[in-house]
Amino acid sequence: MKLLLSILALSSVCVFARENAPGQTGAPSGASEGDLRIAAQANFESGEAELVKIRAEIEKERLPLNEELTKLEDQLVAAKKRLEERRRLADTLNLDSSNLNLELKVRSDENAYLANLLDEFVAGFESRLLPGEFSGYEKLVGDAQLAVENPNLAEKDRFGLRLSVLTTSLERLKQVVGGERRPIEVLDPNGVLIKGTMALIGPIAVFGAADRSIYGVVAANAESSLAILRPLDPTMNSGIADIIESGKGLLPFDPTRGGALQELIEKTSIMDTFLHGGPIMWPILACSIFAMGISLERILFLFREKTRRRFPDIDAIYELTSDGALTQAVEVGAQSKDFVARMLGNALSHGRKSLHTAIQRGSAIEVKRFSRGLWILDTCITMAPLLGLLGTVTGMMSSFDAIGRASDAASGANSVVGGIAEALIATAAGLLIAIASLIPLNYLNEQIEKA
């Protein structure tokens, strides 16, 4: 502002000098030209001095302004530098944020994967328990299974309950490997509840009654939560008793980790398999009895007829017929045990009009006698597979009905397996009877044709 006022003052001095120049209008009268020139020169010098003064002031003012400008420029450079640093820091933070988000996603996926693994482990933990063990782990497993669907629990609490099952499983494994004894109640083969002690040795669970009346292996019971006792060979009872009482004893070595022993105690008889096939097995059994009876009767019949063959009687009938002694030929045929001789004698006795027709009738009578009961065998062969297929249908119906009625996955799976087994047993039995009956049927037909 001070510089601006100085410039305005200099301008007014120049204007004043120009107004007092020679020849200008309004000059004072009577002034000489020299006086005017002197006055103008004085004004000019005064203005020039003022200009020098103003320039000096301008120069004086410009130095601080330059310093201030330099300072501001330095501040601007510093601000730009700080801005660049802030931008680099922001880029670094954005990159770190992206990396953190990616790491968070990876950890989240890992947590989900671990959660699924733990859920599968908890779900399968019950199936890995030996019979009679579940009662001691029922609450732990139940809490872990319910935690999955509980929205009020934090994620770490859910993991804690699942991990507790895993930890308990590892502790149980250590105990089982070294052997463990615990009191338990089981059902004997007759369904009577008995109390005693169970010893867990690896994959085997043996049991001894408290009164030492019965020993055996503890097995799962599909129809009850209580385990069932499967007695073994009596020679093993002493070893089981020693293990139950003192924790030491001898047991047969099973390299299949309990598989062979389990197969031994679960071995079923033919009657058990038959009953497991369902109600349809009874008519299949009836077909089997009829088919076997007819087959044996017909085979014995053919054997008896072969032993009764009398070729001399047939030759005698031919000779008597050639000689015209038809009456004697008929008597020989009637008295003979050979079915061919009887057929010829019967034909000669009724063949006065047409011997050919009489022979056909006689052979038809013998063929009918040979074929007696074969229709029953043929019916059994046809009916047995149909009954087996009917058993398949009823078994599958039971399976699907069990799926609809099952309250949980485990019981539903057991019911489905039982229904499918029933269906397959009935089908196999029907096909087996049909195949077994078809062989004697074809054999008998062949023998009849030969006869």
Residue pairs with C-beta under 8 A, 6 or more apart in sequence:
2 57
2 61
3 54
3 57
3 58
3 61
6 50
6 53
6 54
6 57
6 58
7 54
9 50
9 54
10 47
10 50
10 51
10 54
13 43
13 46
13 47
13 50
14 47
16 43
17 40
17 43
17 44
17 47
18 24
19 26
20 27
20 36
20 39
20 40
20 43
21 36
21 40
22 33
22 36
22 37
27 36
111 155
111 159
114 159
115 158
115 159
115 162
118 159
118 162
118 163
118 165
118 166
119 148
119 162
121 162
121 165
121 166
121 169
122 141
122 144
122 145
122 162
122 165
123 145
125 137
125 141
125 165
125 169
126 134
126 137
126 141
126 410
127 410
128 169
129 137
130 176
130 200
130 203
130 204
130 205
130 218
131 205
131 218
131 219
131 220
131 221
131 227
131 228
132 184
132 186
132 198
132 205
132 207
132 218
132 227
133 172
133 200
133 205
134 141
134 225
135 225
136 182
137 168
137 172
140 164
140 165
140 168
141 165
143 161
144 161
144 162
144 164
144 165
147 153
147 157
147 158
147 161
147 162
148 158
150 158
153 161
175 200
176 200
176 201
176 202
177 202
179 199
179 200
179 201
179 243
179 247
180 199
180 200
181 197
181 198
181 199
181 200
181 244
181 247
182 197
182 198
182 200
183 195
183 196
183 197
183 198
184 195
184 196
184 197
184 198
184 207
184 218
184 227
185 193
185 194
185 195
185 196
185 226
186 193
186 194
186 196
186 198
186 207
186 218
186 226
186 227
186 228
186 229
187 193
187 194
187 221
187 224
187 226
187 227
187 228
187 229
188 194
188 214
188 228
188 229
189 228
189 229
189 230
189 231
193 226
194 209
194 210
194 213
194 214
194 229
195 209
195 210
196 207
196 208
196 209
196 210
196 244
197 207
197 208
197 210
197 244
198 205
198 206
198 207
198 218
199 205
199 206
199 207
199 208
199 240
199 243
199 244
199 247
201 243
201 251
202 257
202 258
203 257
203 258
204 217
204 251
204 254
204 258
204 261
205 217
205 218
205 227
206 215
206 216
206 217
206 218
206 240
206 243
206 244
206 251
207 215
207 216
207 217
207 218
207 229
207 240
207 244
208 214
208 215
208 240
208 241
208 244
208 245
209 215
212 241
214 229
214 231
215 231
215 232
215 236
215 237
215 240
215 241
215 244
216 229
216 230
216 231
216 232
216 240
216 265
217 229
217 230
217 232
217 261
217 265
218 227
218 228
218 229
218 230
219 227
219 228
219 229
219 230
219 262
219 265
219 266
220 227
220 228
221 227
221 228
222 414
230 265
230 266
232 240
232 264
232 265
236 251
236 252
238 249
239 249
239 250
239 251
240 249
240 251
241 249
242 248
242 249
242 250
243 249
243 251
252 261
254 260
254 261
268 276
273 425
274 281
274 285
274 429
275 281
276 421
276 422
276 425
277 284
277 391
277 422
277 425
277 426
277 429
278 391
278 394
278 395
278 422
278 425
278 426
280 387
280 388
280 390
280 391
280 394
280 426
281 391
281 425
281 426
281 429
283 387
284 384
284 387
284 388
284 391
284 426
284 429
284 430
284 433
287 380
287 383
287 384
287 387
287 433
288 380
288 384
288 433
288 436
290 376
290 377
290 380
291 376
291 377
291 380
291 381
291 384
291 433
291 436
291 437
291 440
292 437
294 373
294 374
294 376
294 377
294 380
295 377
295 437
295 440
295 441
295 444
297 373
298 373
298 374
298 377
298 440
298 444
299 440
299 443
299 444
301 370
302 370
302 444
302 447
305 339
305 370
305 451
308 337
308 338
308 339
309 338
309 340
310 336
310 337
310 338
310 341
311 338
313 332
313 333
313 336
313 338
313 341
314 338
314 340
314 341
314 344
316 329
316 332
317 329
317 332
317 333
317 341
317 344
317 345
317 348
320 326
320 328
320 329
320 332
321 329
321 348
326 348
329 344
329 345
329 348
330 345
330 348
330 349
331 345
332 341
332 345
333 341
333 342
333 343
333 344
333 345
333 346
333 348
333 349
334 342
334 345
334 346
334 349
336 342
336 345
339 366
339 369
339 451
342 362
342 366
343 359
343 362
343 363
343 365
343 366
344 359
344 362
346 358
346 361
346 362
346 365
347 355
347 358
347 359
347 361
347 362
348 355
348 358
349 358
350 358
350 361
350 362
351 357
351 358
351 359
366 451
367 448
367 451
370 447
370 448
370 451
371 448
374 441
374 444
374 445
377 437
377 440
377 441
377 444
378 441
380 433
380 434
380 437
381 433
381 434
381 437
381 438
381 441
382 434
384 429
384 430
384 431
384 433
384 434
384 437
385 430
385 431
385 434
386 430
387 426
387 430
388 426
388 427
388 428
388 429
388 430
388 431
389 427
389 430
390 426
391 422
391 423
391 425
391 426
391 427
391 429
391 430
392 423
392 424
392 426
392 427
393 423
394 422
394 423
394 426
395 419
395 420
395 421
395 422
395 423
395 424
395 426
396 419
396 420
396 423
397 419
398 415
398 418
398 419
398 422
399 415
399 416
399 418
399 419
399 420
399 423
400 419
401 419
402 412
402 415
402 416
402 418
402 419
403 412
403 415
403 416
405 415
406 412
406 413
406 415
